[in-house]
Amino acid sequence: MLGIGQKNVISAFRVFPKADKTLEFEKALSAHAQKYHTGDWKWNVWEIQSGPDYGGFMVTEGPLSWEQFDTRGNLGDAHTADWAKNVSPLITDKSSSIYSVYDAEMSTVALTDYADKILITHMYPKPGMVVGANALVRKQNKVWKQSNESMAVYSAVGSGDPQILVVKRLKNGLKELGDDYMKPFNERYEQIHGEGSWKYWLEEYATNIESRWSEILFKRADLSSK
């Protein structure tokens, strides 16, 4: 009952423009966002810079409550027709969508304290190991806090395999990924959890996590809702 009405849900979908239609796609997507996605349904558009979805775009809505998504509807016939006529012909058949819920306990940054460049790590727990996977993230959380890293953690809901999304918000840009920006994570981890603790974390990781992958995304303010 405590979760009713809480605005901590993000909806996201990914689309991929046809190779020779990128500029047309961007123009059509921006026009669609400005006309139909304002207020609660405004869009934030991200260009995917690396990883298996390179070349695609991620569009996010929220944070909103489950009740808001439940009563959203299709935003009207004109909205649907505009997408079908002006945007859909410019994209490929490849697409995906996800609902995710922000976890304040495991995060170190407020839900809406965004950055224009982000690194997303997608973690997939082994069957029956979601609790153990979350425990791993909580141990990382202590290191993130000590290092003043802006980390937002989400859990996928009703969107395929169980997934934990760890989003590093790069407030200072890509230089935060450099080896000279701060000490290696394993060294910082052992400073918090004790000598030899990193080895045990890796063992727990192998036990609880099936796979993971990462990607870099840049915010496209020019394509997002104004």
N, C-alpha and C positions, 0 to 999 in steps of 0.2 A: 504493500500500500504506500510505502514511503516514496516509491519511484514514480507515482502517478503525477503527471504534469511536469516532471523534471526535464529541462531542456539540455540534454546531454547526448542526443542522437544525431549522427551525421549520416547523410545519404550521399553516396558517390557513384558515378558511372564513368566508364571509359569508352571513348570512341577513337577511331583511327581514320584520318582523312586519306582519300585515294592519293597516290603518289603525285599525280599531276594536278591535284585540285586543292592543295593546302591553302593557298592564299584565298581562294574562293570560299573554302570552308571557314576560315577564320572570320571573314567578313560576314558570312551568313550566321555563324554561331554568335558573334557579337551582337548583330541586329536582333536575333531571337532573344538573347539575354536581356537586352535593354527594353524590349517591348513586353515580354511576358514574365520575366523573372525579377520582380521587385519585392520589397517588403520581406515577409517571412521566407519567400521562395527565391530570394536573390541567389545568384550563382557566383562561386569562386572558381575560376578556371586555371588549371595548372598544365604546363607543358612538360611531358615526361622526357628527361634528358639522358637516361641510361637504363640498363636492365632489359628484360625481355619485352617490355611494352614501349621501348624507345620509339619515338615518332608519334605516339598517341597523346591524347589530352584527357585529363581527369577533371570532371566537373563535380563540385561538392555543394550540397545544400545543408543548411543548419548552422549551429545546433538548434534543434527543435525537440519537441516531445513526441512520444509515440502517438499520443492522441492527435497531434497536428498532422502527422503523416497519415494517420488512419482516416481523417476526414478531408484530406486534400482534394480528392477527385483527380480529374485529368486537366484542370486549369482551363477548360473550355474547348469548344470545337475549333475556334480560330487558332488557338495555341497548337493543337495537334496538327491542324492543316498546314500551318507555317513550317513546323518541323518536317513534316512529310514532303512538302514541296520544295523547300529551300535548303534544308540541311541534310536530310537523309540521302539524297542522290549523290552527295559529295563524300560519303564515308563508306568504308568497307563493311563486310559482314562481321568482322571481329568486334566484340564488345564484351563488357562485363559490368556488374553492378554489385554494390555491397551496402549493407547497413552496419554501422559500428557504434559502439557506446563508449564514451570517454570515461576513463577510470581515474578519478582524482587522487585516490590513495597511491596509485603506482606512478603517477605523473609528478613532474617537478615544476610545471608551468601551467598557468591558468588556461582553461579551454580556449578562450578567445584571444589569448596573447600570441598572435600569429607572427610568422616570418615569411619573407618572400622566397626563401630558398629552404628546401627541406630534404632530409634523407629519411626514407621510410624503410624499415626492416620488417618483413613479413615472416612471422614465426608460426609454424604449424606443429602443435603438440601431437605426440603419439596418442593413439586411442587410450582413453582412460587416464591421461596424464596432464589434463588441463590444470589441476590444482598444483602439481609439481612445477609446471611451466610458469604459472603465476608466481610461485615462490622464488623462482630464479630471477624474475624481473624485479621483485621486491628487494632482492639483495643488490641488484644493479642500481636500484633507486637510491640507496644510501650513498653510492659512489657519485652518481649524477648530482645529488644535492651538494656534496662536499666540493665538487668541481664546478658548481654553478652552471650546469648544462641544462638547456631548455628542452626537456623531453616530455612528450605527450603520448600516453599509452591508451590504446583502444582495444576493445574486443569485438570481433565480428559476431553478428547475430543473424541467424536465418539466411546465411549467405555462403553456402558451401561448407567445406571442411572447417572445423574450429580453427580460429586464427587470432593471434595477438599481433597488433600493429604498433610498433614502436617508432614514433616520429621525432627525429632530432630536428628541432627548429634552429636553423643556422642564422642566428641573429647577426653574426659578424661575417656571413658569407661562407664561401667554400674554403676559406683559409682555416676554418675550424676542423677540417678533415686532415690537415697537414700534420706530419709527425712532430713538427716543432711547435705546434700550438699548445699542447699540454702533454704531460707524461702519458705513456702507454696505459691503456685501460687496466691491463693485468697488474701493473705496479700500483696504480691507484686503488684497485680492488683489494690488494693485500695490505695496503696501509689502513684500510677500514676494517677488514675482516680477519687480518692476521696472516702471518707468514705461512705459505703453503695452501692457503684457502682457494687460490685460483685453480689449482689442480683439482680440488674437490668440486668446484663449480663446473668445470669442464666435464667431469664425470657425471654430475647430475644432469648437465645439458644433454649429453649423449643418451642418457636414460629417458629423458622426458620429451625431447624435441625430435620430430621426424625430419624436418627440413626447414630451411629459411632462405630468403633471398632479399636483396636490397636494391634500391633505386633512388635517383636524385630527381627532384622536380622543381621547376621554377614557376612562380606565380605569374600569370598573364593578366595584369590589371586591365590592359587594353581590351581584353575579351570578356572580362567579368562584368557583372551587373554594376551599375553606377549607383 
